[in-house]
Amino acid sequence: MAIADEAFEGINRAIRNTEKNLSNARKLFESYLNSIFTQKGDRWEEKKLGDIATLRNGLNFTKSNKGIAALKELKQSILQKAFTGELTADKGEK
């Protein structure tokens, strides 16, 4: 039984370490996102969504707006660029 106890203790330790690493990664990512949106650089522009897209029912784009990304895709793009370092707080996209 001692071998099994050691194995389970090792597994539990690995789980705790993984959970701690995940928590730290989330905190780091949240901090990075916060820095992007609070340190507005020279090229930062704020616009209302209605000024750059035609909305229907508050959510749907018309078929004629082929060049405008859907909000979900835009959000994913921002997150991906933040993770890869392609998006910076002071310069926008690289």
C-alpha positions in Angstrom: 0.0 0.0 0.0 2.9 2.4 0.6 3.8 2.5 -3.1 0.2 3.3 -4.0 0.0 6.0 -1.3 3.2 7.6 -2.6 1.8 7.5 -6.2 -1.4 9.1 -5.2 0.4 11.8 -3.1 2.5 12.5 -6.2 -0.6 12.8 -8.3 -2.2 15.1 -5.8 0.9 17.3 -5.6 1.0 17.5 -9.4 -2.7 18.5 -9.5 -2.1 21.2 -6.8 0.9 22.6 -8.8 -1.0 22.6 -12.0 -3.9 24.4 -10.4 -1.5 27.0 -9.0 0.2 27.4 -12.4 -3.2 27.9 -14.1 -4.2 30.5 -11.5 -1.0 32.4 -11.9 -1.3 32.3 -15.7 -4.9 33.7 -15.5 -3.7 36.5 -13.2 -0.9 37.3 -15.6 -3.1 37.3 -18.6 -5.7 39.5 -16.8 -3.0 41.9 -15.8 -1.7 42.0 -19.4 -5.2 42.7 -20.8 -5.7 45.4 -18.2 -2.5 47.1 -19.2 -3.5 47.0 -22.9 -6.8 48.7 -22.3 -5.7 51.2 -19.7 -2.5 52.5 -21.3 -3.9 54.0 -24.5 -1.2 54.8 -27.0 -1.1 57.6 -29.6 -2.9 55.4 -32.1 -5.7 54.4 -29.8 -9.2 55.3 -31.2 -12.5 54.8 -29.4 -15.5 54.4 -31.6 -19.1 53.3 -30.9 -19.8 50.0 -32.5 -22.7 51.5 -34.4 -20.3 53.9 -36.1 -18.3 51.1 -37.6 -21.0 48.5 -38.3 -24.7 48.3 -39.1 -26.4 46.2 -36.4 -29.7 44.5 -36.5 -31.5 43.2 -33.4 -28.5 44.5 -31.5 -26.3 41.7 -32.6 -26.5 40.6 -36.2 -24.5 42.1 -39.1 -26.1 42.6 -42.5 -24.9 40.4 -45.4 -23.5 43.6 -47.1 -21.0 44.1 -44.2 -18.6 41.3 -45.4 -15.5 43.3 -44.3 -16.6 43.6 -40.7 -15.6 40.9 -38.3 -18.2 39.4 -36.0 -17.8 40.3 -32.3 -16.8 36.8 -31.4 -14.1 36.6 -34.0 -12.9 40.1 -33.0 -12.7 39.0 -29.4 -10.8 35.8 -30.3 -8.4 37.8 -32.5 -7.6 40.3 -29.7 -7.0 37.5 -27.2 -4.8 35.6 -29.7 -2.7 38.7 -30.4 -2.4 39.4 -26.8 -1.1 35.9 -26.1 1.3 35.9 -29.0 2.6 39.4 -28.3 1.3 40.8 -31.6 -0.8 43.3 -29.7 0.9 45.9 -27.4 -0.6 48.6 -25.2 1.4 51.4 -26.8 1.7 50.5 -30.4 -1.4 48.4 -31.3 -0.8 45.6 -33.7 2.7 44.8 -34.7 
